[in-house]
Amino acid sequence: MNTFFATLRGFRFRRGPRRLAGGIAGGLADLTGLDVWLMRVLVLASFLLPVLGVGAYLVVWLLTPWQDGTIPLERVLDRR
């Protein structure tokens, strides 16, 4: 399991430092070069898709490293 989380840390994608909630839109904006507010609107628009929008957001939120490299799912699993 540690190699899985190490692989996630190896990707360029991190939660954005300019975050409102989970930082996913901010991270996507930094990765793509789009304006952070445009990305927030696109993420919110994806929530209109049945299950995919909210479900995908939750999965990404659990697996995306913070700026310091910690991953929420890894922290939850380490507590057990």
N, CA, C and O atoms as CSV, one atom per row, in Angstrom:
chain,resi,resn,atom,element,x,y,z
A,1,MET,N,N,0.822,-1.195,0.000
A,1,MET,CA,C,0.000,0.000,0.000
A,1,MET,C,C,0.867,1.260,0.000
A,1,MET,O,O,0.479,2.286,-0.559
A,2,ASN,N,N,2.038,1.179,0.628
A,2,ASN,CA,C,2.919,2.348,0.674
A,2,ASN,C,C,3.390,2.746,-0.713
A,2,ASN,O,O,3.566,3.933,-0.984
A,3,THR,N,N,3.601,1.768,-1.608
A,3,THR,CA,C,4.036,2.114,-2.965
A,3,THR,C,C,2.921,2.822,-3.724
A,3,THR,O,O,3.188,3.675,-4.571
A,4,PHE,N,N,1.668,2.470,-3.423
A,4,PHE,CA,C,0.536,3.149,-4.053
A,4,PHE,C,C,0.534,4.629,-3.694
A,4,PHE,O,O,0.401,5.485,-4.569
A,5,PHE,N,N,0.682,4.929,-2.411
A,5,PHE,CA,C,0.685,6.323,-1.976
A,5,PHE,C,C,1.945,7.050,-2.454
A,5,PHE,O,O,1.890,8.243,-2.755
A,6,ALA,N,N,3.064,6.353,-2.525
A,6,ALA,CA,C,4.289,6.967,-3.052
A,6,ALA,C,C,4.112,7.323,-4.532
A,6,ALA,O,O,4.604,8.353,-4.992
A,7,THR,N,N,3.409,6.466,-5.266
A,7,THR,CA,C,3.123,6.749,-6.675
A,7,THR,C,C,2.244,7.990,-6.801
A,7,THR,O,O,2.475,8.831,-7.670
A,8,LEU,N,N,1.238,8.106,-5.938
A,8,LEU,CA,C,0.370,9.294,-5.962
A,8,LEU,C,C,1.172,10.559,-5.696
A,8,LEU,O,O,0.934,11.595,-6.317
A,9,ARG,N,N,2.119,10.473,-4.775
A,9,ARG,CA,C,2.951,11.648,-4.479
A,9,ARG,C,C,3.857,12.003,-5.656
A,9,ARG,O,O,4.275,13.153,-5.786
A,10,GLY,N,N,4.162,11.033,-6.510
A,10,GLY,CA,C,5.035,11.261,-7.654
A,10,GLY,C,C,4.382,12.067,-8.770
A,10,GLY,O,O,5.079,12.650,-9.600
A,11,PHE,N,N,3.052,12.105,-8.798
A,11,PHE,CA,C,2.364,12.907,-9.809
A,11,PHE,C,C,2.521,14.380,-9.497
A,11,PHE,O,O,2.736,14.761,-8.346
A,12,ARG,N,N,2.412,15.207,-10.525
A,12,ARG,CA,C,2.536,16.665,-10.342
A,12,ARG,C,C,1.355,17.264,-9.604
A,12,ARG,O,O,1.470,18.357,-9.048
A,13,PHE,N,N,0.222,16.576,-9.584
A,13,PHE,CA,C,-1.012,17.153,-9.059
A,13,PHE,C,C,-0.986,17.217,-7.541
A,13,PHE,O,O,-0.740,16.213,-6.872
A,14,ARG,N,N,-1.238,18.385,-7.010
A,14,ARG,CA,C,-1.373,18.626,-5.571
A,14,ARG,C,C,-2.604,19.496,-5.359
A,14,ARG,O,O,-3.066,20.177,-6.274
A,15,ARG,N,N,-3.120,19.462,-4.156
A,15,ARG,CA,C,-4.214,20.382,-3.829
A,15,ARG,C,C,-3.675,21.797,-3.934
A,15,ARG,O,O,-2.553,22.083,-3.513
A,16,GLY,N,N,-4.481,22.672,-4.495
A,16,GLY,CA,C,-4.027,24.033,-4.709
A,16,GLY,C,C,-3.888,24.816,-3.422
A,16,GLY,O,O,-4.653,24.618,-2.479
A,17,PRO,N,N,-2.915,25.702,-3.386
A,17,PRO,CA,C,-2.762,26.549,-2.196
A,17,PRO,C,C,-3.900,27.562,-2.080
A,17,PRO,O,O,-4.188,28.053,-0.989
A,18,ARG,N,N,-4.551,27.876,-3.216
A,18,ARG,CA,C,-5.688,28.804,-3.199
A,18,ARG,C,C,-6.970,27.985,-3.145
A,18,ARG,O,O,-7.641,27.802,-4.161
A,19,ARG,N,N,-7.302,27.499,-1.972
A,19,ARG,CA,C,-8.444,26.608,-1.876
A,19,ARG,C,C,-9.587,27.242,-1.101
A,19,ARG,O,O,-9.383,28.045,-0.191
A,20,LEU,N,N,-10.789,26.858,-1.489
A,20,LEU,CA,C,-11.987,27.253,-0.752
A,20,LEU,C,C,-12.453,26.110,0.133
A,20,LEU,O,O,-12.725,26.301,1.318
A,21,ALA,N,N,-12.543,24.938,-0.443
A,21,ALA,CA,C,-13.002,23.772,0.320
A,21,ALA,C,C,-11.878,22.734,0.360
A,21,ALA,O,O,-11.014,22.787,1.235
A,22,GLY,N,N,-11.889,21.787,-0.591
A,22,GLY,CA,C,-10.908,20.711,-0.580
A,22,GLY,C,C,-9.636,21.014,-1.336
A,22,GLY,O,O,-8.647,20.300,-1.170
A,23,GLY,N,N,-9.624,22.044,-2.157
A,23,GLY,CA,C,-8.432,22.413,-2.901
A,23,GLY,C,C,-8.279,21.708,-4.237
A,23,GLY,O,O,-7.277,21.899,-4.926
A,24,ILE,N,N,-9.267,20.890,-4.615
A,24,ILE,CA,C,-9.162,20.143,-5.859
A,24,ILE,C,C,-9.206,21.085,-7.058
A,24,ILE,O,O,-8.385,20.957,-7.965
A,25,ALA,N,N,-10.139,22.020,-7.081
A,25,ALA,CA,C,-10.237,22.972,-8.201
A,25,ALA,C,C,-8.974,23.832,-8.287
A,25,ALA,O,O,-8.500,24.126,-9.385
A,26,GLY,N,N,-8.434,24.232,-7.153
A,26,GLY,CA,C,-7.202,25.013,-7.148
A,26,GLY,C,C,-6.030,24.216,-7.705
A,26,GLY,O,O,-5.205,24.752,-8.445
A,27,GLY,N,N,-5.957,22.937,-7.349
A,27,GLY,CA,C,-4.899,22.076,-7.880
A,27,GLY,C,C,-5.037,21.856,-9.374
A,27,GLY,O,O,-4.048,21.870,-10.106
A,28,LEU,N,N,-6.282,21.650,-9.828
A,28,LEU,CA,C,-6.531,21.486,-11.262
A,28,LEU,C,C,-6.201,22.771,-12.024
A,28,LEU,O,O,-5.667,22.720,-13.132
A,29,ALA,N,N,-6.521,23.916,-11.429
A,29,ALA,CA,C,-6.214,25.199,-12.067
A,29,ALA,C,C,-4.699,25.385,-12.197
A,29,ALA,O,O,-4.219,25.837,-13.236
A,30,ASP,N,N,-3.954,25.042,-11.159
A,30,ASP,CA,C,-2.493,25.144,-11.233
A,30,ASP,C,C,-1.924,24.191,-12.277
A,30,ASP,O,O,-0.989,24.542,-12.996
A,31,LEU,N,N,-2.480,22.995,-12.363
A,31,LEU,CA,C,-1.991,21.993,-13.307
A,31,LEU,C,C,-2.273,22.379,-14.754
A,31,LEU,O,O,-1.426,22.192,-15.628
A,32,THR,N,N,-3.472,22.922,-15.006
A,32,THR,CA,C,-3.882,23.241,-16.378
A,32,THR,C,C,-3.544,24.662,-16.797
A,32,THR,O,O,-3.503,24.956,-17.991
A,33,GLY,N,N,-3.303,25.545,-15.842
A,33,GLY,CA,C,-3.021,26.933,-16.171
A,33,GLY,C,C,-4.278,27.779,-16.335
A,33,GLY,O,O,-4.197,28.943,-16.728
A,34,LEU,N,N,-5.445,27.199,-16.034
A,34,LEU,CA,C,-6.694,27.955,-16.116
A,34,LEU,C,C,-6.885,28.802,-14.867
A,34,LEU,O,O,-6.261,28.562,-13.834
A,35,ASP,N,N,-7.754,29.792,-14.979
A,35,ASP,CA,C,-8.098,30.623,-13.831
A,35,ASP,C,C,-8.790,29.763,-12.776
A,35,ASP,O,O,-9.615,28.911,-13.109
A,36,VAL,N,N,-8.460,29.982,-11.518
A,36,VAL,CA,C,-9.003,29.157,-10.441
A,36,VAL,C,C,-10.525,29.280,-10.346
A,36,VAL,O,O,-11.194,28.297,-10.030
A,37,TRP,N,N,-11.085,30.455,-10.610
A,37,TRP,CA,C,-12.543,30.609,-10.531
A,37,TRP,C,C,-13.238,29.888,-11.681
A,37,TRP,O,O,-14.326,29.344,-11.494
A,38,LEU,N,N,-12.636,29.875,-12.856
A,38,LEU,CA,C,-13.202,29.115,-13.969
A,38,LEU,C,C,-13.200,27.625,-13.635
A,38,LEU,O,O,-14.177,26.926,-13.903
A,39,MET,N,N,-12.117,27.146,-13.059
A,39,MET,CA,C,-12.029,25.729,-12.693
A,39,MET,C,C,-13.057,25.395,-11.618
A,39,MET,O,O,-13.645,24.313,-11.648
A,40,ARG,N,N,-13.285,26.298,-10.675
A,40,ARG,CA,C,-14.310,26.058,-9.650
A,40,ARG,C,C,-15.687,25.939,-10.271
A,40,ARG,O,O,-16.481,25.091,-9.865
A,41,VAL,N,N,-15.973,26.773,-11.242
A,41,VAL,CA,C,-17.267,26.697,-11.938
A,41,VAL,C,C,-17.376,25.369,-12.684
A,41,VAL,O,O,-18.433,24.738,-12.666
A,42,LEU,N,N,-16.307,24.942,-13.332
A,42,LEU,CA,C,-16.331,23.668,-14.051
A,42,LEU,C,C,-16.512,22.484,-13.102
A,42,LEU,O,O,-17.244,21.545,-13.413
A,43,VAL,N,N,-15.856,22.526,-11.959
A,43,VAL,CA,C,-16.016,21.453,-10.976
A,43,VAL,C,C,-17.451,21.437,-10.452
A,43,VAL,O,O,-18.058,20.372,-10.337
A,44,LEU,N,N,-17.990,22.603,-10.136
A,44,LEU,CA,C,-19.382,22.657,-9.675
A,44,LEU,C,C,-20.346,22.180,-10.756
A,44,LEU,O,O,-21.335,21.514,-10.449
A,45,ALA,N,N,-20.073,22.508,-12.012
A,45,ALA,CA,C,-20.918,22.043,-13.111
A,45,ALA,C,C,-20.851,20.522,-13.242
A,45,ALA,O,O,-21.835,19.892,-13.629
A,46,SER,N,N,-19.702,19.930,-12.924
A,46,SER,CA,C,-19.590,18.471,-13.006
A,46,SER,C,C,-20.475,17.779,-11.974
A,46,SER,O,O,-20.820,16.608,-12.137
A,47,PHE,N,N,-20.842,18.494,-10.918
A,47,PHE,CA,C,-21.735,17.916,-9.908
A,47,PHE,C,C,-23.138,17.676,-10.465
A,47,PHE,O,O,-23.917,16.934,-9.868
A,48,LEU,N,N,-23.466,18.287,-11.591
A,48,LEU,CA,C,-24.772,18.067,-12.209
A,48,LEU,C,C,-24.847,16.692,-12.877
A,48,LEU,O,O,-25.940,16.188,-13.140
A,49,LEU,N,N,-23.689,16.085,-13.153
A,49,LEU,CA,C,-23.668,14.751,-13.733
A,49,LEU,C,C,-24.026,13.740,-12.643
A,49,LEU,O,O,-23.470,13.793,-11.545
A,50,PRO,N,N,-24.935,12.832,-12.932
A,50,PRO,CA,C,-25.348,11.884,-11.890
A,50,PRO,C,C,-24.169,11.033,-11.410
A,50,PRO,O,O,-23.476,10.415,-12.218
A,51,VAL,N,N,-23.954,11.006,-10.140
A,51,VAL,CA,C,-22.953,10.227,-9.422
A,51,VAL,C,C,-21.520,10.600,-9.808
A,51,VAL,O,O,-20.663,10.728,-8.934
A,52,LEU,N,N,-21.253,10.772,-11.083
A,52,LEU,CA,C,-19.887,11.000,-11.541
A,52,LEU,C,C,-19.256,12.237,-10.905
A,52,LEU,O,O,-18.125,12.171,-10.425
A,53,GLY,N,N,-19.963,13.350,-10.895
A,53,GLY,CA,C,-19.379,14.592,-10.383
A,53,GLY,C,C,-18.997,14.511,-8.922
A,53,GLY,O,O,-17.833,14.711,-8.576
A,54,VAL,N,N,-19.951,14.222,-8.062
A,54,VAL,CA,C,-19.693,14.175,-6.623
A,54,VAL,C,C,-18.822,12.961,-6.283
A,54,VAL,O,O,-17.904,13.061,-5.469
A,55,GLY,N,N,-19.110,11.824,-6.902
A,55,GLY,CA,C,-18.329,10.616,-6.629
A,55,GLY,C,C,-16.874,10.779,-7.021
A,55,GLY,O,O,-15.975,10.415,-6.262
A,56,ALA,N,N,-16.642,11.323,-8.200
A,56,ALA,CA,C,-15.261,11.544,-8.660
A,56,ALA,C,C,-14.560,12.551,-7.757
A,56,ALA,O,O,-13.382,12.381,-7.440
A,57,TYR,N,N,-15.265,13.592,-7.341
A,57,TYR,CA,C,-14.663,14.595,-6.463
A,57,TYR,C,C,-14.234,13.956,-5.140
A,57,TYR,O,O,-13.141,14.227,-4.643
A,58,LEU,N,N,-15.088,13.116,-4.578
A,58,LEU,CA,C,-14.752,12.473,-3.303
A,58,LEU,C,C,-13.547,11.547,-3.435
A,58,LEU,O,O,-12.684,11.519,-2.558
A,59,VAL,N,N,-13.487,10.792,-4.525
A,59,VAL,CA,C,-12.337,9.913,-4.754
A,59,VAL,C,C,-11.062,10.731,-4.908
A,59,VAL,O,O,-10.035,10.406,-4.313
A,60,VAL,N,N,-11.128,11.786,-5.701
A,60,VAL,CA,C,-9.949,12.644,-5.897
A,60,VAL,C,C,-9.558,13.303,-4.583
A,60,VAL,O,O,-8.371,13.442,-4.288
A,61,TRP,N,N,-10.542,13.710,-3.794
A,61,TRP,CA,C,-10.254,14.353,-2.514
A,61,TRP,C,C,-9.524,13.384,-1.584
A,61,TRP,O,O,-8.595,13.779,-0.880
A,62,LEU,N,N,-9.937,12.129,-1.581
A,62,LEU,CA,C,-9.296,11.137,-0.714
A,62,LEU,C,C,-7.872,10.798,-1.149
A,62,LEU,O,O,-7.031,10.465,-0.314
A,63,LEU,N,N,-7.597,10.881,-2.453
A,63,LEU,CA,C,-6.321,10.408,-2.986
A,63,LEU,C,C,-5.322,11.500,-3.348
A,63,LEU,O,O,-4.173,11.194,-3.668
A,64,THR,N,N,-5.728,12.753,-3.307
A,64,THR,CA,C,-4.845,13.842,-3.724
A,64,THR,C,C,-4.002,14.345,-2.550
A,64,THR,O,O,-4.535,14.675,-1.491
A,65,PRO,N,N,-2.690,14.399,-2.745
A,65,PRO,CA,C,-1.821,14.891,-1.670
A,65,PRO,C,C,-2.026,16.384,-1.398
A,65,PRO,O,O,-2.315,17.167,-2.303
A,66,TRP,N,N,-1.867,16.747,-0.132
A,66,TRP,CA,C,-1.822,18.153,0.246
A,66,TRP,C,C,-0.479,18.709,-0.198
A,66,TRP,O,O,0.367,17.967,-0.697
A,67,GLN,N,N,-0.281,19.987,-0.025
A,67,GLN,CA,C,0.988,20.627,-0.405
A,67,GLN,C,C,2.173,20.014,0.344
A,67,GLN,O,O,3.287,19.992,-0.181
A,68,ASP,N,N,1.949,19.518,1.562
A,68,ASP,CA,C,3.036,18.913,2.336
A,68,ASP,C,C,3.248,17.433,2.016
A,68,ASP,O,O,4.130,16.800,2.596
A,69,GLY,N,N,2.442,16.868,1.093
A,69,GLY,CA,C,2.615,15.478,0.671
A,69,GLY,C,C,1.744,14.472,1.399
A,69,GLY,O,O,1.741,13.297,1.031
A,70,THR,N,N,1.002,14.892,2.424
A,70,THR,CA,C,0.130,13.951,3.126
A,70,THR,C,C,-1.129,13.683,2.306
A,70,THR,O,O,-1.639,14.566,1.617
A,71,ILE,N,N,-1.615,12.452,2.394
A,71,ILE,CA,C,-2.790,12.019,1.642
A,71,ILE,C,C,-3.874,11.628,2.640
A,71,ILE,O,O,-3.613,10.819,3.530
A,72,PRO,N,N,-5.098,12.183,2.520
A,72,PRO,CA,C,-6.151,11.895,3.500
A,72,PRO,C,C,-6.439,10.409,3.698
A,72,PRO,O,O,-6.566,9.967,4.840
A,73,LEU,N,N,-6.546,9.631,2.633
A,73,LEU,CA,C,-6.839,8.208,2.784
A,73,LEU,C,C,-5.713,7.485,3.517
A,73,LEU,O,O,-5.972,6.596,4.328
A,74,GLU,N,N,-4.490,7.854,3.243
A,74,GLU,CA,C,-3.354,7.236,3.922
A,74,GLU,C,C,-3.393,7.537,5.415
A,74,GLU,O,O,-3.092,6.670,6.235
A,75,ARG,N,N,-3.758,8.752,5.762
A,75,ARG,CA,C,-3.844,9.125,7.174
A,75,ARG,C,C,-4.928,8.331,7.882
A,75,ARG,O,O,-4.752,7.910,9.025
A,76,VAL,N,N,-6.065,8.124,7.191
A,76,VAL,CA,C,-7.150,7.342,7.784
A,76,VAL,C,C,-6.714,5.896,7.978
A,76,VAL,O,O,-6.984,5.312,9.028
A,77,LEU,N,N,-6.053,5.312,7.000
A,77,LEU,CA,C,-5.609,3.927,7.089
A,77,LEU,C,C,-4.526,3.747,8.128
A,77,LEU,O,O,-4.463,2.696,8.765
A,78,ASP,N,N,-3.667,4.741,8.321
A,78,ASP,CA,C,-2.600,4.651,9.322
A,78,ASP,C,C,-3.140,4.686,10.740
A,78,ASP,O,O,-2.500,4.166,11.653
A,79,ARG,N,N,-4.294,5.281,10.942
A,79,ARG,CA,C,-4.877,5.357,12.293
A,79,ARG,C,C,-5.433,4.016,12.746
A,79,ARG,O,O,-5.635,3.797,13.940
A,80,ARG,N,N,-5.681,3.113,11.794
A,80,ARG,CA,C,-6.274,1.817,12.153
A,80,ARG,C,C,-5.239,0.857,12.614
A,80,ARG,O,O,-5.561,-0.281,12.955
